[in-house]
Amino acid sequence: MSGANPYRGEATLDIAGRDCRLRPSFAALVAAEEELGPLFALVERAGEGQLRLGEMAALFWHCMEERGDLTRDDVGAAVMRHGMAASVKPLRVLLGQILQGTG
């Protein structure tokens, strides 16, 4: 499931050996906001280096276009496997979409 379109705010993350597309649709962002609180505050925490691993994994989980049999624990394990530096790349794409929209 590759083919992320960065112009639409999409990113990919390898989760359990699969390239998973992260797409910040309105429904996905509403679900993330219900769990994590206001998205603007999430963006501010990220900018201040205060974003927690669980928050990053939760945002990725809600933005996964297709989950199939993957679990939320798989998402967390992927973040840990890739490390924070590599996981920040798709995070930046998603946060950019939250802030800027599609124009």
N, C-alpha and C positions, 0 to 999 in steps of 0.2 A: 504494500500500500504506500508507494512512494509518490513522487510527483507533487510535492508541496509547492504552492505558489506563494513566494514571499510577498508579492504585491497584494495578496489577499490576507496577509498576516499569518499565513500557514508556515509551519516548520515541521521537521521530522525528528524523531527520536527513536533510536534503536532500543526496543523493549523486548527482552527475551528472544533476541535474534531476529526480530522483525522491525522493518522500517515503518514506524507508525506515524501517520499524519496527525498533526495537532492543528486543529482549525478552531479559532476563537469565534464561533458563531454567537449570535445573540443569546440563544438558549444555553449554550455552554457557559457563557460569561455570567448569565443570571444564576445558574446553578453554582458556579464558583463563588459568586458574591454571597449567595445564601449561606455557604459554608464558611467563607473566609472573611466576610465583612466587606466594606466598601472597597471597590477595586482601586480607586484613587489612592487610598491609604496603603494598599498592597504595593502599588507602584512606588509610593514614597518610601516604604520600608525597603524595597529592593534597591532604590537609589541610594539609600543610606547604608546599605550593606547589612540590613537587619532582617532580610527575608529568611525564613526558616526552611529547612529541608522539607518538612511536612507540607508547608504552604506551596512550595514549588511543585512537589509531587501532586498535590491536590489540584492545582491549576492545570497541570499536564493531564491528569485523569479526566477532568471535566471537558478539556478541549480535544480529547482523543476522538477522531472521527469514527473509527470502528474499534471496538474493544474485543470482539470475538470472545475467546476464552481467557483473555488476559485479566489479571486481577489488579487491584490497587497496590497490593504488595509488589507485584511485578514492576509497576511504575517506580515505586520507591527503590527497589533493587537496581533498576536501570540508572537512576540518578546516582546511586552510590557507586555502581560499577564504572560509570563514565567520569565521575568526579564532578565537583562544583564547576570547575572551569569549563568543561565541555558542556555541561547542562545549562550553563548560562547562555549559550548561543541560541537554542530554541526559546529560552525564556525571554531574551531580548526581543525576538521577533514578536512573541505574543504580547509583551508589554507595549511594544511600539504600536501594535494594532489597537490595543485598549486606548492608548493616548491619542493616536492620530486618525484612526478609522481608515476607510478605504479611499477617502478623498472624493 
